[in-house]
Amino acid sequence: MQTSAAMNADTMRRQREYFRRQDVLERAVLAAARAGRADAMGEDVRVITSAVLECPAAERGLAVRGVMVDDDAHREQWLVLVELASGASRALVVDKPHTQ
Protein backbone atom coordinates (compact mmCIF):
# COMPACT_ATOMS: atom_id res chain seq x y z
CA MET A 1 0.00 0.00 0.00
CA GLN A 2 1.33 3.43 -0.95
CA THR A 3 1.75 6.16 1.58
CA SER A 4 0.05 9.50 1.13
CA ALA A 5 3.36 11.13 0.20
CA ALA A 6 4.05 8.46 -2.42
CA MET A 7 0.57 8.87 -3.90
CA ASN A 8 1.04 12.65 -4.04
CA ALA A 9 4.41 12.24 -5.74
CA ASP A 10 2.89 9.85 -8.29
CA THR A 11 0.03 12.27 -9.00
CA MET A 12 2.47 15.15 -9.47
CA ARG A 13 4.60 13.06 -11.84
CA ARG A 14 1.56 12.14 -13.95
CA GLN A 15 0.48 15.79 -14.10
CA ARG A 16 3.93 16.91 -15.24
CA GLU A 17 3.94 14.22 -17.95
CA TYR A 18 0.47 15.31 -19.13
CA PHE A 19 1.50 18.97 -19.35
CA ARG A 20 4.72 18.06 -21.18
CA ARG A 21 2.77 16.03 -23.75
CA GLN A 22 0.25 18.85 -24.20
CA ASP A 23 3.05 21.40 -24.65
CA VAL A 24 4.67 19.32 -27.39
CA LEU A 25 1.30 18.83 -29.10
CA GLU A 26 0.41 22.54 -28.92
CA ARG A 27 3.80 23.62 -30.31
CA ALA A 28 3.53 21.16 -33.20
CA VAL A 29 -0.03 22.25 -34.04
CA LEU A 30 0.91 25.93 -33.88
CA ALA A 31 3.91 25.44 -36.17
CA ALA A 32 1.86 23.44 -38.67
CA ALA A 33 -1.03 25.92 -38.59
CA ARG A 34 1.27 28.90 -39.12
CA ALA A 35 2.82 27.06 -42.06
CA GLY A 36 -0.69 26.45 -43.41
CA ARG A 37 -0.09 22.72 -43.67
CA ALA A 38 -2.10 19.95 -42.09
CA ASP A 39 0.26 17.22 -43.29
CA ALA A 40 2.51 17.49 -40.24
CA MET A 41 3.97 14.44 -38.56
CA GLY A 42 1.73 12.57 -36.18
CA GLU A 43 -1.93 11.84 -36.68
CA ASP A 44 -2.96 13.87 -33.64
CA VAL A 45 -1.18 16.96 -34.98
CA ARG A 46 -2.68 16.48 -38.46
CA VAL A 47 -6.24 16.15 -37.17
CA ILE A 48 -6.07 19.17 -34.86
CA THR A 49 -4.21 21.33 -37.40
CA SER A 50 -6.77 20.47 -40.06
CA ALA A 51 -9.58 21.64 -37.76
CA VAL A 52 -7.70 24.88 -37.00
CA LEU A 53 -7.09 25.56 -40.69
CA GLU A 54 -10.76 24.91 -41.51
CA CYS A 55 -11.75 27.74 -39.16
CA PRO A 56 -12.40 30.73 -41.49
CA ALA A 57 -11.13 33.23 -38.92
CA ALA A 58 -7.72 31.52 -38.95
CA GLU A 59 -7.15 32.75 -42.53
CA ARG A 60 -5.41 29.52 -43.59
CA GLY A 61 -3.16 29.71 -40.54
CA LEU A 62 -1.90 33.25 -41.16
CA ALA A 63 -3.95 34.73 -38.30
CA VAL A 64 -3.15 32.04 -35.71
CA ARG A 65 -1.16 33.42 -32.79
CA GLY A 66 -1.56 30.59 -30.27
CA VAL A 67 -3.17 27.20 -29.69
CA MET A 68 -4.19 25.52 -26.44
CA VAL A 69 -5.29 21.89 -26.44
CA ASP A 70 -7.07 20.09 -23.61
CA ASP A 71 -7.49 16.33 -23.74
CA ASP A 72 -11.03 15.34 -22.79
CA ALA A 73 -10.55 11.62 -22.19
CA HIS A 74 -14.16 11.07 -21.18
CA ARG A 75 -15.64 12.23 -24.48
CA GLU A 76 -12.79 11.15 -26.76
CA GLN A 77 -12.33 14.71 -27.98
CA TRP A 78 -9.86 17.54 -27.80
CA LEU A 79 -10.99 20.96 -26.72
CA VAL A 80 -8.95 23.44 -28.76
CA LEU A 81 -8.70 27.17 -28.14
CA VAL A 82 -7.28 29.13 -31.07
CA GLU A 83 -5.92 32.60 -30.32
CA LEU A 84 -6.05 34.87 -33.37
CA ALA A 85 -3.79 37.79 -34.27
CA SER A 86 -6.76 40.15 -33.87
CA GLY A 87 -6.99 39.21 -30.19
CA ALA A 88 -10.17 37.19 -30.75
CA SER A 89 -10.31 33.48 -30.04
CA ARG A 90 -12.21 30.48 -31.35
CA ALA A 91 -13.07 27.31 -29.44
CA LEU A 92 -13.15 24.05 -31.37
CA VAL A 93 -14.19 20.54 -30.38
CA VAL A 94 -12.14 18.03 -32.36
CA ASP A 95 -12.81 14.28 -32.36
CA LYS A 96 -9.78 12.12 -31.71
CA PRO A 97 -8.62 10.08 -34.73
CA HIS A 98 -9.71 6.66 -33.45
CA THR A 99 -13.30 7.91 -32.95
CA GLN A 100 -13.79 9.39 -36.42
Buried (B, 14 or more C-beta within 10 A) or exposed (E): EEEEEEEEEEEEEEEEEEEEEBEEBBEBBBBBBBEBBBEBEBEBBBBBBBBBBEBEEBBBBEBBBEBBBEBEEEEEBBBBBBBBEEEEEBEBEBEBEEEE
